Amino acid sequence: MELRKLPYELTVCKLESTSAISLDGGFLFVGKTDDEISLVCETREVPDATVAREDGWRGFVVCGTLDFSLIGILSGISTALAENGIGIFAVSTYNTDYILVKAEDYGKAAAALANAGYSVTE
């Protein structure tokens, strides 16, 4: 399975409202539940009106469109990283999965994934 490195830094935020979110920029993922609104976006595009934010994330995307019948994609990736002491923040879309790790673990994560048999590309 091929994973591609995302070429930008990411931030995970908590917002009070979606009104500050611009859909005109680059990578953006919004999650809304009964209890909160979360935003993952490129660090350079974080809205001013955040309740909380955590900078310093980098990401990998699982290449290709994943069929819903596939089992264990995130499990395999998260296990390979956990065995190397690397925590993740996962984002899933209709087509694929994104795995975020802290920037200081990014190189170590790429090596751990390659050692686990994943193809990690730029």
Rosetta blueprint (number, residue, H / E / L):
1 M L
2 E E
3 L E
4 R E
5 K E
6 L L
7 P L
8 Y L
9 E L
10 L E
11 T E
12 V E
13 C E
14 K E
15 L E
16 E L
17 S L
18 T H
19 S H
20 A H
21 I L
22 S L
23 L L
24 D L
25 G L
26 G L
27 F L
28 L E
29 F E
30 V E
31 G E
32 K E
33 T L
34 D L
35 D L
36 E L
37 I E
38 S E
39 L E
40 V E
41 C E
42 E E
43 T H
44 R H
45 E H
46 V L
47 P L
48 D L
49 A L
50 T E
51 V E
52 A E
53 R E
54 E E
55 D E
56 G E
57 W E
58 R E
59 G E
60 F E
61 V E
62 V E
63 C L
64 G L
65 T L
66 L L
67 D L
68 F L
69 S L
70 L L
71 I L
72 G L
73 I H
74 L H
75 S H
76 G H
77 I H
78 S H
79 T H
80 A H
81 L H
82 A H
83 E L
84 N L
85 G L
86 I L
87 G L
88 I L
89 F E
90 A E
91 V E
92 S E
93 T L
94 Y L
95 N L
96 T L
97 D E
98 Y E
99 I E
100 L E
101 V E
102 K E
103 A H
104 E H
105 D H
106 Y H
107 G H
108 K H
109 A H
110 A H
111 A H
112 A H
113 L H
114 A H
115 N H
116 A L
117 G L
118 Y L
119 S E
120 V E
121 T E
122 E L
